[in-house]
Amino acid sequence: MEDGTSRSLGNCADTNADYDVFQWDTREDCEVRQILDRIADKWSLLVIALLDGGRRMRFTQLRQSIDGVSQRMLSRTLRHLERDGLVSRTVHATVPPRVDYELTPLGATLHDTIRALVTWTESHQNEIAAARAAYDTRIAQEERQAEQEAAERDAIARDVLAGIR
């Protein structure tokens, strides 16, 4: 943080009394931002989805069900979700020890929200695909145009230099 910069957001009041200006606090130390960062990452979302409906799963079952997750990342994700009270971990006194994971009641309420997000994504995936294609086409066109302009500038520069010699 620069000298003289206040950590406080200062006066951020909005004329709309129903709007909470602190709802979308983007500071790194904001509690809401930290929670959203945790629960909105792809591994957490997948773990929560897999454990829906009172389902219990062992670590190896989760790892086999989530394509691309490393053992380290899954372990870390589960620890974070447990710390946040979204997943419970039960260790069974067997040899070898058996550990089960399941959603807590708090985690189950979060799954309802995730389901709404997935439903929205499914409903709008074609629009998003079209927007991506249009963007990619526009960017490719801009890059071709920039390359053409650079080639024209290079040609002018060569002509100027050829006239000097």
Secondary structure as GFF3:
##gff-version 3
##sequence-region A 1 165
A	DSSP	alpha_helix	31	39	.	.	.	ID=ss1
A	DSSP	alpha_helix	42	50	.	.	.	ID=ss2
A	DSSP	three_ten_helix	52	54	.	.	.	ID=ss3
A	DSSP	beta_strand	57	58	.	.	.	ID=ss4
A	DSSP	alpha_helix	59	65	.	.	.	ID=ss5
A	DSSP	alpha_helix	71	83	.	.	.	ID=ss6
A	DSSP	beta_strand	87	92	.	.	.	ID=ss7
A	DSSP	beta_strand	98	103	.	.	.	ID=ss8
A	DSSP	alpha_helix	105	164	.	.	.	ID=ss9
###
